[in-house]
Amino acid sequence: MKTLIKIEELFLVALSFYLFLNLPYMWWWFLILFFAPDISMIGYLINPKVGALTYDFIHHKGTAVALFILGSFLHVQWAQAAGLIILGHSSFDRILGYGMKYSDSFQHTHLGMIGRTPTA
């Protein structure tokens, strides 16, 4: 099942890139901005609760879809592009095992714990 879900996420990355190609931006902007959503981790400088809130909001696929649809209706192409970049990035994160964060620590995600396990 994990492999099937990772394949699904890979298709979402590919779909977001394909749709980005239909916007009036050079394809390489997608690659340059692909990791921009990780700026949302800056909330962790305040505390884990704020960090989880900012990280989860930016990495939520609903945020990505809402931005894309809003940009489509209002003819705001940068919003469409941002939505596609967030969708592609979030799907890529899921492939790597990074999920939505719980407010207790960065390592605690909805997909399980990430990072190194503590040694005794």
N, C-alpha and C positions, 0 to 999 in steps of 0.2 A: 504494500500500500504506500509506503514512504516513497518508493521509486516512482510510482504513478503520480503522486502529488508533486514531486520534483519535476517531472516531465510537464505537468500542467503549468507549473510556475515558469518553466523555460519557454513554453508557448506564449505566456503572457509577456515575458521579456521581448520575445520576437514580435509579438503583435504591437507592443508599444513602440518599438523601433520602426516597424512598417508604417504605422499611422503617423509617426513623426516625419517620415519621409514625404508625406503628403502636405506638410506645412511648408511655408516659404523660408525655411532655415536650412543651412547646409547640414548634411548628415553628421558631420563631426561635432556639431554643437551638442548632440545627444551624448556622445562619448565624453566630451569635456564636462558637461553638467551632470553626468550620471551619478556621481557621488555627492553632489550638492545637498541632497536631503540629509546626509549625515551631519550637516551643520546643526541640525536640531538637537544633537547630543550636548550642545553647549548648556542646556538646562541642568545637566548633571553637575555643573560648577556651583549651582545654588544648593541643590540637594537631590536625592534620588527620586523623590515624589515629583518635583518640578521636571526633572530630567525625563522621567517616564511619560509625563503628560506631553511634553514638547516632542519627544521622540515618537510616541504613539500617534499623535495627531498628524505629523508629517509622513509617517510611514503607513498610515491607514489607507487601504485601497479605496475606501469610500471617499476620502479626501481627494484622491487622484481622479476618480471618476467624476466627482462633483466639479472639480476644477475644469476638467475636459469638457463636460456638458455645458457648464456655465460659459466657458470660452466659446463653445460652438454657437450657442444661442445669441450671445452678445457680440460675436465676431471679434473676439479678443484672442488673437493667435498665440500670444505669449502665455496666456492661461491654459490654452490647449496643450502647448508644449510642456509647461510645468506639470500638468496632470499626467501626461505620458511619461515624463521622466520619473515622476514619483511612482507611477505604476510599475515601470520597468525596474527601478531600483528596489522597490519593496518586494517584488517577485524574486529578484536576484538574491536579496537577503534571505528569503524563505528557502531558496535552494541551498544556501550555505548553512541553514539552521538557525538564523537569527530571526526571532519572532518579536511580537509585541511585548513590551516590558511591563513587569510588575513594579510597584512603587518601592519595594524594599531594596532592590539592587539592580544594576545594569545586567548582571549575569542571569537573572531570573526572568525567563521568557515563557510565553505560552507554549513554546515548543520544547521546553525543558531548560536545564541549566546549560550555559555556554562557558567556554573558557577552560582554563586548567583546573583540575580538581585539586583541592588542598592535599598536601602530603603531610604525613605524620612525622 
